Amino acid sequence: MSEKIKFRCESRSGGTKIAPFDALADLNTYRRRLLQLRLIGVDSNGIGFGNLSVRSGTTNNFYITGSATAGISALTLADCAKVVAYDFERNWLQYEGSATPSSESLTHAAVYESDTKVRSIIHCHDSNLWRALLNEAPATSVAVEFGTPEMADEVMRLFKITDVKTRRILVMTGHEGGVITFGRDFEEAFAVLIREWNEQTPRVLGKRTGSRLNSESFRETGI
């Protein structure tokens, strides 16, 4: 769950924070919910895990949470980066902003490139959900590490040979706990995550949970 950057990145803005973008408020809303569920955050060793992104218009450019920002309760523009170019083969990307893009930026790029309808992505961590989904959902090869060109290739492969496009969830087999959901917006990506958590984790835990998570309940309680 390290935020160690494995790709080469180049700043196009000289460290100046990015311009305001409309989806920042929604991004923060769903980050708060994920933080409360411990699906993103910082572990006991101080290592951050989890990231979110949103597509920029109709392009393959996207805004993504910065490296080492997983524990921050509310992000500002200074905590986000805009990926404006990338090359999987060269293991390289170019970005704008004062934050370094998340270590999973190339994986997010692969999702956006594979499905033009995807506008928002959540990458979270939950060991129980991860174990439950290993043989139930589209999954990357166990030999492929996170944050690498090979992971981006694996994601694009899944879009070609599995039902990931309609399932809207995939498991990073070689990245323990790593699960990615996506959708037309953060509401849909979060709803997919909650649906799968409710359906899959009771089986792994060997019991029925006393209460089911509901994406609507967060809105009602103001979480």
N, C-alpha and C positions, 0 to 999 in steps of 0.2 A: 504494500500500500504506500510505497514511497513516492514522493513527488519528484524524484530524481529525473531530470530531463535527459532523454536519450537521443533526441534529435538535435540537429544544428538549427539554431534560430537566429534571425536577423531582424533587428528593429528598423522600421521605416519611418518612425516618428521621432527618433532621438530621445526617447524616454518621456515624451509629452503624453499626458493622459488622453484617452480617446474621447471623442465627442459624445454627447448624450445619445442614447438609443432608447426607443420606446419600450422595449421588453425588459428593461432593468428592474422595474417594479415587480413584474410577474416572476422574474428570476429570483428576486429576494423573497417573495412570498413562498415559493415552493422550496427554496433553500431552508427557510425557517422550519417548515414542516419536516423536511428530511433530517435536519439537525435534531429535532425533538424525537424523532424515531431512531436516532443513532445510525441512520443509513449513510450519512456523510459526517465528517468531523475530524477529530484528532484522537488517536488511540493512546493507550497507557504509556507508550514509549515516545509520545510527542510527535508521531508521524501522521500527517494529514492524509485523508482519503476521501474520494468523491469529487465530482465536478459536474458542472452544467454548462450548456451552450445553447445559442439560439442563432438561426440563420439570419443573414443580412439581406433583406429584400428577396429578389429572385436569383441571386448569385450563389456561388458555393462558398463565399466568404461567410464568416460567422464570428460572433462574440462568444468568448469563453472565459470562465473563471480562471484567475491567475494561479500560478503555482504557489503552494504554501498559504493559501487563503481559506482552506477548508474549515478552520475553526472560528472564523469571523462570523458574527451573528448577522450582520447586514453589510453587503458589499457596496462600495462606491465605484465610480468610474475608474479610480486609481487602482482598484483591485481586479479589473477585467482587462482583457486584451482582445483585439480584433485581428483574426487571422485573415490576411489578404492575399496570400499566395502559398503554395506548398508543392512539394515534389516527393512522392513516395519513394521513388528509386534513389534519389539523392539523400533521403532522410533529412529533409530540410523544409523549413517554413519561414515565411516573412510575416511580421505582425506590426500592428500599431498599438501604442499604449505604454504606460509606465510599468505594468505588470508583465512578468514572463508568462506566456501561455501555459496552461496545464500540461502535464506530461502526457496526457491522453489526447492531445490535440489532433494528431494524425488519425487516430481511431475515429474521432468525431467527424473529421473531414471525409473519411471513407463512407460513413453513414449518409452524410449529406449528398455525396457524389452518387451514391447508389440509389437514392430515392428522392426525387425532387419535391415530393409532398411533405417530407419531414422538415419541420421547422424548429423543433426543440428536442434536446437530448439530455437524459439524466444518466450519469454513471455513479452508481452507489455500491456499497459493500454490506453484505449480510451473509454470514456463513451458512445459516440454516436455509435461506432461500437459494443460495448458490448450490448447496448440496442437493436440494430438492429438484433443481432445474437441470442438473448435469445430464440426465438421460431423458428429460422431458421437453427441452427447448433447444433451438439452434445454439450450437456451442462451438467455439474456436478450438483449435488443436491444443492439446496439453503441452506441446513442445514450443508453443509460441509465447513469447514474453510480452508484457504490456508495454505500451509506448514505443513500439518498433514498427518499421515498415512492414514486417511480416504480419503483425497484428492487423494493420490496415488491409493487407492483402486477404487475410482470413475473413475479415468482416465483409469485404466485397464478394468473396467466394460464397459466403452464406446467403447473400442476397440473390445469388444466381441458382443455388441448388436446394434451398430450404424454403420454409414458409415464413421466414423472419419478417418479410415485408408486411404480412397480415398479422402475425403474432405480435410484432412490435417489441420484442424482447430478445436478448441474446446473452449467453453466459460466456465469460472469459475463463475457460478451463484452466489455463496456465497462470491465472492471476487470482489466487484464492479469495473468494468472497465477491469478486467483481461481476457485477450485473449491469447491463445497459438497457434502458427503455427509451422509446422515442415516440413522437407523435406530431400532430399538426400544431400543437402548442404545449405548454408545460402542464396544463390541466389534463390533457389526454395522456401524456407520458407518465404523469404521476398516477393517474387512474389505472393504467396498465400495471404499474408496479404494485399498487395496493391490491388489485385483483389477483395477481399471481401470488403475492404474499399470503393472502387469505386462503387460496386454493392449495398451495404447495407446502407451506411450512408446517401445518398440523401433521402432515404425513411423516415428515422428517422427525418432528418432536415426539411422534408416537402417541399423540393425544389431540383432542379437540381443544382449541383455545376457548377461553371463557367468553371472549368478545371478539368480534371481527372489526378490523380496521375498515373505515369507510371514508372515501375521499371527500364526501360531502360533510362529514362530521367536523372536519377541520375548519370549514367555512362557518359552520354554526357556532363553534366554540371560540372562534377567533384565533386559533392557533396559527 
